[in-house]
Amino acid sequence: MLFAFLCTDKPDALQLRMDTRPEHVAYLDGLNAKGILKMAGPFLSPDGAPVGSLVIVEAADAEAARVLADGDPYAKAGLFAAVEIKPFNWVFNKPGA
């Protein structure tokens, strides 16, 4: 089952995001290598600065998805003000569909 992580950065946390980015990217690279990560990228402010993240993963259930979200170095560093995890149904433009 697919799950979308809708992550909102805390205000004025751009430096924390940038400082933690190498570990975050390495974490996502690891998920990608295992076939767990389906897509990911930042939400942007009107001026183009990253202000959150969208991560879509495949997990057995919501609890397993929460473990993946909590394991993200951004989450561990306290970057996010909120993380919402929602089941996701990829209907259009799904690779291999």
Residue pairs with C-beta under 8 A, 6 or more apart in sequence:
1 58
1 59
1 60
1 61
1 87
2 38
2 56
2 57
2 58
2 59
2 87
2 88
2 89
2 90
3 56
3 57
3 58
3 59
3 62
3 65
3 85
3 86
3 87
3 88
4 54
4 55
4 56
4 85
4 86
4 87
4 88
5 53
5 54
5 55
5 56
5 57
5 65
5 68
5 69
5 72
5 83
5 84
5 85
6 52
6 54
6 83
6 84
6 85
6 86
7 52
7 53
7 54
7 55
7 69
7 74
7 75
7 79
7 80
7 82
7 83
7 84
8 43
8 51
8 52
8 80
8 81
8 82
8 83
9 17
9 50
9 51
9 52
9 53
9 79
9 80
9 81
10 16
10 78
10 79
10 80
10 81
11 81
13 79
14 49
14 50
16 77
16 78
16 79
17 50
17 74
17 79
19 77
20 73
20 74
20 77
20 79
23 73
24 72
24 73
24 74
26 73
27 71
27 72
27 73
28 37
28 40
28 55
28 72
31 37
31 57
31 68
35 58
36 57
36 58
36 59
36 68
37 55
37 56
37 57
38 56
38 57
38 58
38 90
39 54
39 55
39 56
40 53
40 54
40 55
40 56
41 53
41 54
42 50
42 51
42 52
42 53
42 54
43 50
43 51
43 52
43 53
43 54
44 50
44 51
45 51
52 80
53 74
53 80
55 69
55 72
56 88
56 90
57 65
57 68
59 65
59 68
62 85
62 87
65 85
66 85
69 75
69 83
69 85
70 76
74 80
75 83
90 97
